[in-house]
Amino acid sequence: MHKIARKLANIWEELVGAPASFSLENRAFNSISVVTMALLTVLLPFNMWLGLTLVWVIVATLLVLQVFFFYLSRYKKVYHVSMLAYAIVSYITLTATFYLNSGSHGPALLLFFLTFNLLIAFSPRSRHWMWACLHLLLPVILLTKEYYNPAWIRDSYASAEYRYVDILSSYLITLTCIYLITNYLRNNYEREKRNAEERADKIDSQNLKLEQSNQKKDKLFSIIAHDLQSPLNSIITTLHLIAEYDLEEEEKKMLGDELLTLTKNTSSLLTNLLTWSKLQMDGKGVRLSAENVHEAVERVLTIQRLLADKKSVSITSRVDADVYITADHNMLELIIRNLVNNAIKFTPSGGQIAIDLRLNDEYCHLMISDNGIGIDPNHHDEIFSLKTQSTFGTNNEKGIGLGLVLCKELLSLQNGELWFESTPGEGTTFFASFPLSQMKVTGNTLSA
């Protein structure tokens, strides 16, 4: 039953035109044309049976004209010409029907009412007043002429029975057509209303997300501007001291170490910012390949161990050298660098950081653990969002949490995940999950 209904719906859409290609008024005209052709096809043999020779000749003519109007509107897409021709022919036909089919004693007035409904249904709103005036003026003229000159109209019915059948059939046709037109227009209205509401809801949702995103970005860049200004001023001050004053070697070394730390932190912040901005603009540029986790970790630790040593923080890597994952080369290193740097920041002097792997059938979980200050449970929901508030590490290292947001987005682009476990005062473990490469670990060897 459902298939039959769907097939009928497809046939109907083929007849009246698809919504994407035809306007609502055009489709309404095509629909009414189809209905009109069907009605005229029924009326033609009916009027022949009643013996109304002139009437059935007119009906046959109208049927041919209606087929032509439908062809122009549906296949030549000259809707306005078809509509105007339809209106002109309708008024000529209604006048002829009134004169030839017993005037006010025939079905002409019912047909006037039906035609008015048809014209209102498929014509632009700007023309409705014209149809209303014509449908008021023309029947009044015809009825007035009939009233003052009754002999002008002759009775065309062979018997009262024929008149009864003609009036009743015309009434039923008018009633059916008005119902179909009203139902058609109501369905179109409801459909357009639903579509408009869905579009409005979608636009409201998009506007809300856009507004929230803009607010977060405005706040983020405001904080970044502030956080960049502070280390840059410190770098300028340090360079000024080195250039202007004759300092002891120990003082120069201390300032140089401070300058190196400031420069690296600022560089890391800029790298994260540029990467995050690129993601926000296009979200593309991911190039997945088989990456060796051990090699990626060691490349990152070459620099990060220098920063850790300055805080007397030890880093231990227990990453299997035979494990390959599917990841983007640059994104993988950026994720590891941010997570290790984050662990260094929140681990006190003398603390420890461990890097391990946990494997299952499809994924590799890279774990970066520290025995630092941990994360307050009240802030867990904000860790991976741009609830941008500056944070300070155990040595007052300043940050805004952009690195973790960036890691989350980068992992998502690589079909991975990021989560953490933390106990305040005891430490934190971040889990970065990557798909294992087609190259699997088998003992101490790799197999494709």
Kinemage of the C-alpha trace (Angstrom):
@kinemage 1
@onewidth
@group {chain A} dominant
@subgroup {mainchain}
@vectorlist {calphas} color= white
{ca met a 1} P 0.000 0.000 0.000
{ca his a 2} L 2.833 2.337 0.892
{ca lys a 3} L 4.567 1.624 -2.415
{ca ile a 4} L 1.367 2.382 -4.340
{ca ala a 5} L 0.906 5.684 -2.485
{ca arg a 6} L 4.509 6.633 -3.140
{ca lys a 7} L 4.187 5.751 -6.822
{ca leu a 8} L 1.035 7.873 -7.120
{ca ala a 9} L 2.816 10.749 -5.382
{ca asn a 10} L 5.690 10.496 -7.857
{ca ile a 11} L 3.255 10.480 -10.801
{ca trp a 12} L 1.471 13.534 -9.389
{ca glu a 13} L 4.757 15.400 -8.902
{ca glu a 14} L 5.736 14.544 -12.457
{ca leu a 15} L 2.445 16.052 -13.688
{ca val a 16} L 2.473 19.273 -11.644
{ca gly a 17} L 6.257 19.799 -11.436
{ca ala a 18} L 8.846 19.476 -8.661
{ca pro a 19} L 8.883 22.200 -5.951
{ca ala a 20} L 12.539 22.917 -6.718
{ca ser a 21} L 11.747 23.838 -10.342
{ca phe a 22} L 8.274 25.436 -10.149
{ca ser a 23} L 6.773 28.142 -7.946
{ca leu a 24} L 3.848 27.385 -5.652
{ca glu a 25} L 1.405 29.292 -7.924
{ca asn a 26} L 2.729 27.505 -10.995
{ca arg a 27} L 2.304 24.084 -9.361
{ca ala a 28} L -1.183 25.090 -8.221
{ca phe a 29} L -2.120 26.035 -11.788
{ca asn a 30} L -0.731 22.743 -13.105
{ca ser a 31} L -2.670 20.839 -10.444
{ca ile a 32} L -5.900 22.639 -11.264
{ca ser a 33} L -5.292 22.080 -14.971
{ca val a 34} L -5.017 18.331 -14.378
{ca val a 35} L -8.219 18.339 -12.297
{ca thr a 36} L -10.006 20.516 -14.865
{ca met a 37} L -9.018 18.217 -17.720
{ca ala a 38} L -10.326 15.251 -15.743
{ca leu a 39} L -13.641 17.020 -15.030
{ca leu a 40} L -14.104 18.135 -18.618
{ca thr a 41} L -13.398 14.586 -19.756
{ca val a 42} L -16.250 13.417 -17.486
{ca leu a 43} L -18.603 16.262 -18.474
{ca leu a 44} L -18.171 15.712 -22.222
{ca pro a 45} L -20.057 12.369 -22.501
{ca phe a 46} L -22.477 13.499 -19.772
{ca asn a 47} L -23.620 16.565 -21.776
{ca met a 48} L -23.799 14.464 -24.921
{ca trp a 49} L -26.177 12.096 -23.048
{ca leu a 50} L -28.298 15.071 -21.946
{ca gly a 51} L -28.620 16.140 -25.573
{ca leu a 52} L -26.972 19.538 -24.988
{ca thr a 53} L -25.210 19.600 -28.349
{ca leu a 54} L -23.859 23.123 -28.207
{ca val a 55} L -22.755 22.679 -24.602
{ca trp a 56} L -20.778 19.484 -25.263
{ca val a 57} L -19.132 21.148 -28.269
{ca ile a 58} L -18.042 23.945 -25.934
{ca val a 59} L -16.832 21.395 -23.355
{ca ala a 60} L -14.786 19.596 -26.023
{ca thr a 61} L -13.270 22.911 -27.115
{ca leu a 62} L -12.458 23.779 -23.526
{ca leu a 63} L -10.797 20.403 -23.013
{ca val a 64} L -8.508 20.999 -25.991
{ca leu a 65} L -7.678 24.511 -24.795
{ca gln a 66} L -7.020 23.284 -21.251
{ca val a 67} L -4.596 20.644 -22.545
{ca phe a 68} L -2.798 23.393 -24.468
{ca phe a 69} L -2.639 25.701 -21.404
{ca phe a 70} L -1.269 22.850 -19.302
{ca tyr a 71} L 1.385 22.107 -21.908
{ca leu a 72} L 2.493 25.755 -21.963
{ca ser a 73} L 2.676 25.986 -18.167
{ca arg a 74} L 4.183 22.591 -17.319
{ca tyr a 75} L 6.556 21.932 -20.205
{ca lys a 76} L 7.217 25.372 -21.737
{ca lys a 77} L 7.163 27.108 -18.314
{ca val a 78} L 5.184 30.133 -19.550
{ca tyr a 79} L 2.915 30.088 -16.509
{ca his a 80} L 1.732 33.721 -16.608
{ca val a 81} L 0.642 33.488 -20.259
{ca ser a 82} L -1.220 30.248 -19.544
{ca met a 83} L -2.935 31.747 -16.497
{ca leu a 84} L -4.094 34.842 -18.392
{ca ala a 85} L -5.363 32.753 -21.334
{ca tyr a 86} L -7.159 30.440 -18.888
{ca ala a 87} L -8.884 33.417 -17.230
{ca ile a 88} L -10.002 34.946 -20.536
{ca val a 89} L -11.364 31.638 -21.842
{ca ser a 90} L -13.081 31.008 -18.493
{ca tyr a 91} L -15.016 34.296 -18.614
{ca ile a 92} L -16.030 33.750 -22.229
{ca thr a 93} L -17.146 30.208 -21.403
{ca leu a 94} L -19.081 31.246 -18.289
{ca thr a 95} L -20.932 33.939 -20.250
{ca ala a 96} L -21.746 31.474 -23.047
{ca thr a 97} L -22.868 28.831 -20.512
{ca phe a 98} L -25.183 31.322 -18.801
{ca tyr a 99} L -26.747 32.232 -22.143
{ca leu a 100} L -26.985 28.753 -23.636
{ca asn a 101} L -27.763 26.731 -20.524
{ca ser a 102} L -30.967 28.299 -19.107
{ca gly a 103} L -29.394 31.339 -17.409
{ca ser a 104} L -30.014 31.502 -13.659
{ca his a 105} L -32.017 28.262 -13.921
{ca gly a 106} L -28.891 26.374 -15.027
{ca pro a 107} L -25.518 25.680 -13.372
{ca ala a 108} L -23.730 28.835 -14.605
{ca leu a 109} L -23.684 30.622 -11.226
{ca leu a 110} L -22.195 27.539 -9.552
{ca leu a 111} L -19.529 27.489 -12.258
{ca phe a 112} L -18.833 31.189 -11.667
{ca phe a 113} L -18.206 30.401 -8.003
{ca leu a 114} L -15.984 27.439 -8.879
{ca thr a 115} L -13.929 29.443 -11.390
{ca phe a 116} L -13.391 32.223 -8.848
{ca asn a 117} L -11.940 29.686 -6.403
{ca leu a 118} L -9.687 28.276 -9.108
{ca leu a 119} L -8.358 31.702 -10.103
{ca ile a 120} L -7.730 32.682 -6.481
{ca ala a 121} L -5.871 29.418 -5.889
{ca phe a 122} L -3.196 29.728 -8.557
{ca ser a 123} L -2.897 33.451 -9.331
{ca pro a 124} L -0.646 35.952 -7.530
{ca arg a 125} L -2.245 37.822 -4.624
{ca ser a 126} L -1.893 41.116 -6.481
{ca arg a 127} L -4.518 39.958 -9.043
{ca his a 128} L -7.130 38.673 -6.615
{ca trp a 129} L -8.941 42.018 -6.511
{ca met a 130} L -9.329 41.921 -10.317
{ca trp a 131} L -10.898 38.439 -10.279
{ca ala a 132} L -13.207 39.508 -7.420
{ca cys a 133} L -14.390 42.572 -9.353
{ca leu a 134} L -14.953 40.608 -12.567
{ca his a 135} L -16.837 37.842 -10.748
{ca leu a 136} L -19.020 40.431 -9.087
{ca leu a 137} L -19.608 42.558 -12.178
{ca leu a 138} L -20.202 39.915 -14.858
{ca pro a 139} L -22.885 37.840 -13.021
{ca val a 140} L -24.680 41.049 -11.983
{ca ile a 141} L -24.796 42.192 -15.620
{ca leu a 142} L -26.049 38.807 -16.846
{ca leu a 143} L -28.678 38.443 -14.103
{ca thr a 144} L -29.882 42.031 -14.644
{ca lys a 145} L -30.258 41.473 -18.381
{ca glu a 146} L -32.142 38.234 -17.748
{ca tyr a 147} L -34.420 39.979 -15.223
{ca tyr a 148} L -35.384 42.795 -17.580
{ca asn a 149} L -35.472 40.613 -20.721
{ca pro a 150} L -36.541 37.048 -19.781
{ca ala a 151} L -37.011 36.136 -23.439
{ca trp a 152} L -33.308 36.615 -23.977
{ca ile a 153} L -32.672 33.282 -22.227
{ca arg a 154} L -34.312 30.093 -23.513
{ca asp a 155} L -34.804 26.896 -21.560
{ca ser a 156} L -32.297 24.382 -22.926
{ca tyr a 157} L -33.452 21.367 -20.901
{ca ala a 158} L -35.630 18.699 -22.511
{ca ser a 159} L -37.275 17.945 -19.150
{ca ala a 160} L -37.198 18.853 -15.449
{ca glu a 161} L -35.322 15.616 -14.841
{ca tyr a 162} L -32.435 16.749 -17.068
{ca arg a 163} L -32.297 20.099 -15.264
{ca tyr a 164} L -32.261 18.312 -11.903
{ca val a 165} L -29.410 16.032 -12.964
{ca asp a 166} L -27.406 18.927 -14.483
{ca ile a 167} L -27.779 21.191 -11.429
{ca leu a 168} L -27.020 18.364 -8.999
{ca ser a 169} L -23.967 17.167 -10.917
{ca ser a 170} L -22.656 20.721 -11.250
{ca tyr a 171} L -23.122 21.245 -7.524
{ca leu a 172} L -21.294 18.032 -6.675
{ca ile a 173} L -18.448 18.917 -9.031
{ca thr a 174} L -18.203 22.410 -7.536
{ca leu a 175} L -18.227 21.031 -3.999
{ca thr a 176} L -15.583 18.412 -4.829
{ca cys a 177} L -13.322 20.914 -6.571
{ca ile a 178} L -13.559 23.447 -3.751
{ca tyr a 179} L -12.704 20.718 -1.256
{ca leu a 180} L -9.718 19.575 -3.329
{ca ile a 181} L -8.498 23.142 -3.866
{ca thr a 182} L -8.859 24.062 -0.188
{ca asn a 183} L -7.177 20.858 0.925
{ca tyr a 184} L -4.364 21.332 -1.582
{ca leu a 185} L -3.731 24.908 -0.489
{ca arg a 186} L -3.961 23.973 3.188
{ca asn a 187} L -1.447 21.154 2.752
{ca asn a 188} L 0.903 23.501 0.910
{ca tyr a 189} L 0.483 26.090 3.647
{ca glu a 190} L 1.208 23.558 6.386
{ca arg a 191} L 4.222 22.257 4.505
{ca glu a 192} L 5.595 25.740 3.902
{ca lys a 193} L 4.903 26.637 7.540
{ca arg a 194} L 6.811 23.577 8.771
{ca asn a 195} L 9.688 24.316 6.419
{ca ala a 196} L 9.765 27.936 7.553
{ca glu a 197} L 9.714 26.906 11.217
{ca glu a 198} L 12.503 24.379 10.627
{ca arg a 199} L 14.544 26.997 8.793
{ca ala a 200} L 13.881 29.527 11.549
{ca asp a 201} L 14.880 27.020 14.251
{ca lys a 202} L 18.007 26.125 12.314
{ca ile a 203} L 18.905 29.785 11.812
{ca asp a 204} L 18.264 30.545 15.506
{ca ser a 205} L 20.423 27.587 16.510
{ca gln a 206} L 23.190 28.640 14.131
{ca asn a 207} L 22.978 32.244 15.336
{ca leu a 208} L 23.192 31.117 18.959
{ca lys a 209} L 26.202 28.900 18.246
{ca leu a 210} L 27.818 31.669 16.219
{ca glu a 211} L 27.221 34.194 18.979
{ca gln a 212} L 28.627 31.844 21.616
{ca ser a 213} L 31.590 31.025 19.389
{ca asn a 214} L 32.290 34.695 18.752
{ca gln a 215} L 32.064 35.489 22.454
{ca lys a 216} L 34.527 32.695 23.252
{ca lys a 217} L 36.872 33.766 20.475
{ca asp a 218} L 36.703 37.429 21.519
{ca lys a 219} L 37.532 36.467 25.087
{ca leu a 220} L 40.219 34.050 23.938
{ca phe a 221} L 42.013 36.592 21.771
{ca ser a 222} L 41.697 39.220 24.486
{ca ile a 223} L 43.461 36.917 26.928
{ca ile a 224} L 46.031 35.855 24.312
{ca ala a 225} L 46.824 39.508 23.576
{ca his a 226} L 47.334 40.106 27.284
{ca asp a 227} L 49.381 36.933 27.771
{ca leu a 228} L 51.585 37.678 24.772
{ca gln a 229} L 52.236 41.219 25.908
{ca ser a 230} L 53.592 40.131 29.298
{ca pro a 231} L 56.334 37.708 28.076
{ca leu a 232} L 57.249 39.999 25.185
{ca asn a 233} L 57.764 42.884 27.621
{ca ser a 234} L 59.855 40.578 29.803
{ca ile a 235} L 61.944 39.524 26.782
{ca ile a 236} L 62.505 43.190 25.848
{ca thr a 237} L 63.476 44.033 29.434
{ca thr a 238} L 65.883 41.074 29.638
{ca leu a 239} L 67.537 41.956 26.341
{ca his a 240} L 67.818 45.586 27.496
{ca leu a 241} L 69.568 44.502 30.706
{ca ile a 242} L 72.014 42.295 28.796
{ca ala a 243} L 72.767 45.059 26.270
{ca glu a 244} L 73.026 48.032 28.625
{ca tyr a 245} L 74.704 46.655 31.720
{ca asp a 246} L 77.976 44.888 32.402
{ca leu a 247} L 76.705 41.740 34.099
{ca glu a 248} L 78.486 38.882 35.717
{ca glu a 249} L 78.575 35.601 33.818
{ca glu a 250} L 76.284 34.008 36.370
{ca glu a 251} L 73.775 36.842 35.973
{ca lys a 252} L 73.974 36.604 32.194
{ca lys a 253} L 73.391 32.858 32.379
{ca met a 254} L 70.390 33.345 34.671
{ca leu a 255} L 68.903 35.995 32.346
{ca gly a 256} L 69.667 33.817 29.317
{ca asp a 257} L 67.883 30.866 30.894
{ca glu a 258} L 64.906 33.070 31.700
{ca leu a 259} L 64.935 34.472 28.175
{ca leu a 260} L 65.010 30.958 26.704
{ca thr a 261} L 62.069 29.861 28.860
{ca leu a 262} L 60.025 32.944 27.964
{ca thr a 263} L 60.800 32.535 24.270
{ca lys a 264} L 59.876 28.835 24.225
{ca asn a 265} L 56.606 29.444 26.104
{ca thr a 266} L 55.692 32.301 23.774
{ca ser a 267} L 56.591 30.219 20.715
{ca ser a 268} L 54.456 27.336 21.993
{ca leu a 269} L 51.523 29.688 22.559
{ca leu a 270} L 51.835 31.134 19.039
{ca thr a 271} L 52.106 27.663 17.501
{ca asn a 272} L 48.936 26.550 19.263
{ca leu a 273} L 47.148 29.742 18.311
{ca leu a 274} L 48.056 29.501 14.625
{ca thr a 275} L 47.124 25.815 14.455
{ca trp a 276} L 43.821 26.394 16.238
{ca ser a 277} L 42.982 29.376 13.986
{ca lys a 278} L 43.602 27.272 10.875
{ca leu a 279} L 41.297 24.562 12.201
{ca gln a 280} L 38.564 27.111 12.858
{ca met a 281} L 38.839 28.403 9.292
{ca asp a 282} L 38.757 25.154 7.359
{ca gly a 283} L 39.126 22.124 9.664
{ca lys a 284} L 41.073 20.353 6.934
{ca gly a 285} L 44.649 19.535 6.112
{ca val a 286} L 44.779 16.176 7.905
{ca arg a 287} L 47.223 13.753 6.282
{ca leu a 288} L 46.969 10.363 7.947
{ca ser a 289} L 49.800 7.864 7.731
{ca ala a 290} L 51.450 5.108 9.761
{ca glu a 291} L 53.459 6.849 12.511
{ca asn a 292} L 55.870 5.298 14.982
{ca val a 293} L 54.822 6.483 18.465
{ca his a 294} L 58.251 5.945 20.042
{ca glu a 295} L 59.991 8.116 17.443
{ca ala a 296} L 57.396 10.884 17.770
{ca val a 297} L 57.718 10.912 21.572
{ca glu a 298} L 61.525 11.033 21.437
{ca arg a 299} L 61.494 13.944 18.988
{ca val a 300} L 59.255 15.912 21.326
{ca leu a 301} L 61.236 15.008 24.465
{ca thr a 302} L 64.458 16.337 22.921
{ca ile a 303} L 63.189 19.852 23.711
{ca gln a 304} L 60.752 19.152 26.549
{ca arg a 305} L 63.388 17.449 28.709
{ca leu a 306} L 65.354 20.732 28.743
{ca leu a 307} L 62.338 22.513 30.181
{ca ala a 308} L 61.742 19.681 32.651
{ca asp a 309} L 65.361 19.712 33.800
{ca lys a 310} L 65.092 23.381 34.705
{ca lys a 311} L 62.306 22.429 37.149
{ca ser a 312} L 64.118 19.256 38.261
{ca val a 313} L 61.228 17.212 36.852
{ca ser a 314} L 62.120 13.776 35.492
{ca ile a 315} L 60.440 12.343 32.380
{ca thr a 316} L 60.368 8.581 31.835
{ca ser a 317} L 59.215 7.129 28.508
{ca arg a 318} L 58.191 3.476 28.337
{ca val a 319} L 56.846 3.623 24.796
{ca asp a 320} L 57.284 0.420 22.751
{ca ala a 321} L 59.459 1.115 19.709
{ca asp a 322} L 57.409 -1.310 17.571
{ca val a 323} L 53.997 0.372 17.833
{ca tyr a 324} L 52.577 2.246 14.827
{ca ile a 325} L 49.397 4.311 14.814
{ca thr a 326} L 47.354 6.065 12.123
{ca ala a 327} L 47.904 9.794 12.648
{ca asp a 328} L 48.963 13.063 11.067
{ca his a 329} L 52.732 13.495 11.532
{ca asn a 330} L 52.682 17.159 12.605
{ca met a 331} L 49.476 16.929 14.618
{ca leu a 332} L 50.801 13.921 16.553
{ca glu a 333} L 53.893 15.809 17.675
{ca leu a 334} L 51.866 18.895 18.564
{ca ile a 335} L 49.524 16.787 20.742
{ca ile a 336} L 52.404 15.053 22.546
{ca arg a 337} L 54.234 18.359 23.020
{ca asn a 338} L 51.181 20.074 24.514
{ca leu a 339} L 50.386 17.210 26.882
{ca val a 340} L 53.985 16.871 28.080
{ca asn a 341} L 54.347 20.640 28.445
{ca asn a 342} L 51.090 20.721 30.402
{ca ala a 343} L 52.399 17.976 32.732
{ca ile a 344} L 55.675 19.881 33.280
{ca lys a 345} L 53.780 23.065 34.068
{ca phe a 346} L 51.669 21.512 36.840
{ca thr a 347} L 54.334 19.247 38.331
{ca pro a 348} L 56.420 20.704 41.186
{ca ser a 349} L 60.209 20.540 41.378
{ca gly a 350} L 61.391 16.998 42.004
{ca gly a 351} L 58.227 15.575 40.424
{ca gln a 352} L 57.934 12.801 37.882
{ca ile a 353} L 56.251 12.398 34.489
{ca ala a 354} L 55.719 9.007 32.836
{ca ile a 355} L 54.749 8.252 29.232
{ca asp a 356} L 53.230 4.810 28.566
{ca leu a 357} L 51.134 2.973 25.984
{ca arg a 358} L 48.098 0.775 26.405
{ca leu a 359} L 46.956 -1.284 23.398
{ca asn a 360} L 43.711 -3.011 22.514
{ca asp a 361} L 42.488 -4.596 19.279
{ca glu a 362} L 41.952 -1.343 17.373
{ca tyr a 363} L 43.335 1.561 19.379
{ca cys a 364} L 46.507 2.723 21.044
{ca his a 365} L 46.111 4.813 24.204
{ca leu a 366} L 49.057 7.143 24.806
{ca met a 367} L 49.155 7.924 28.551
{ca ile a 368} L 51.017 10.925 29.980
{ca ser a 369} L 50.966 10.853 33.784
{ca asp a 370} L 52.321 13.265 36.387
{ca asn a 371} L 52.362 13.470 40.177
{ca gly a 372} L 51.557 17.165 40.150
{ca ile a 373} L 48.829 19.263 41.733
{ca gly a 374} L 45.949 17.549 39.903
{ca ile a 375} L 42.755 19.145 38.598
{ca asp a 376} L 39.989 20.530 40.799
{ca pro a 377} L 36.779 18.480 40.188
{ca asn a 378} L 34.865 21.748 39.811
{ca his a 379} L 36.942 22.500 36.698
{ca his a 380} L 36.648 19.097 34.999
{ca asp a 381} L 33.820 20.198 32.680
{ca glu a 382} L 35.810 23.249 31.534
{ca ile a 383} L 39.076 21.509 30.642
{ca phe a 384} L 38.242 20.949 26.964
{ca ser a 385} L 36.219 24.124 26.423
{ca leu a 386} L 37.157 27.729 25.813
{ca lys a 387} L 36.229 28.805 29.304
{ca thr a 388} L 39.301 30.884 28.888
{ca gln a 389} L 40.815 31.879 32.188
{ca ser a 390} L 44.533 32.163 32.686
{ca thr a 391} L 46.073 29.348 34.724
{ca phe a 392} L 49.388 29.221 36.534
{ca gly a 393} L 51.749 26.295 36.911
{ca thr a 394} L 53.785 25.346 39.954
{ca asn a 395} L 56.458 27.912 38.969
{ca asn a 396} L 53.889 30.531 37.946
{ca glu a 397} L 54.043 29.469 34.286
{ca lys a 398} L 51.147 31.234 32.642
{ca gly a 399} L 48.724 29.587 30.232
{ca ile a 400} L 45.131 29.811 28.966
{ca gly a 401} L 44.237 26.159 28.361
{ca leu a 402} L 44.180 26.509 24.580
{ca gly a 403} L 46.585 23.586 24.208
{ca leu a 404} L 44.116 21.044 25.608
{ca val a 405} L 41.268 22.394 23.464
{ca leu a 406} L 43.543 22.116 20.449
{ca cys a 407} L 44.576 18.550 21.333
{ca lys a 408} L 40.913 17.549 21.612
{ca glu a 409} L 40.093 18.971 18.185
{ca leu a 410} L 43.186 17.492 16.536
{ca leu a 411} L 42.455 14.025 17.931
{ca ser a 412} L 38.865 14.253 16.719
{ca leu a 413} L 40.126 14.993 13.193
{ca gln a 414} L 42.281 11.845 13.404
{ca asn a 415} L 39.428 9.609 14.625
{ca gly a 416} L 40.831 9.626 18.150
{ca glu a 417} L 39.770 10.786 21.601
{ca leu a 418} L 41.211 12.653 24.575
{ca trp a 419} L 40.227 12.260 28.212
{ca phe a 420} L 41.847 12.391 31.644
{ca glu a 421} L 41.797 11.056 35.179
{ca ser a 422} L 42.907 13.266 38.032
{ca thr a 423} L 43.138 13.321 41.812
{ca pro a 424} L 43.829 16.709 43.428
{ca gly a 425} L 47.190 16.687 45.172
{ca glu a 426} L 48.234 13.382 43.627
{ca gly a 427} L 48.458 13.999 39.883
{ca thr a 428} L 46.798 13.660 36.502
{ca thr a 429} L 46.873 11.196 33.609
{ca phe a 430} L 45.839 12.254 30.107
{ca phe a 431} L 44.827 9.559 27.619
{ca ala a 432} L 45.263 10.278 23.896
{ca ser a 433} L 43.629 7.528 21.849
{ca phe a 434} L 44.726 6.850 18.247
{ca pro a 435} L 43.672 4.114 15.783
{ca leu a 436} L 46.319 1.451 15.448
{ca ser a 437} L 47.944 1.275 12.017
{ca gln a 438} L 47.502 -1.750 9.772
{ca met a 439} L 50.976 -2.658 10.990
{ca lys a 440} L 50.344 -4.607 14.198
{ca val a 441} L 52.621 -5.613 17.013
{ca thr a 442} L 53.516 -9.330 16.851
{ca gly a 443} L 56.121 -10.213 19.473
{ca asn a 444} L 59.088 -7.995 18.617
{ca thr a 445} L 58.248 -7.676 14.928
{ca leu a 446} L 55.678 -5.834 12.833
{ca ser a 447} L 53.353 -7.497 10.369
{ca ala a 448} L 51.138 -5.837 7.789
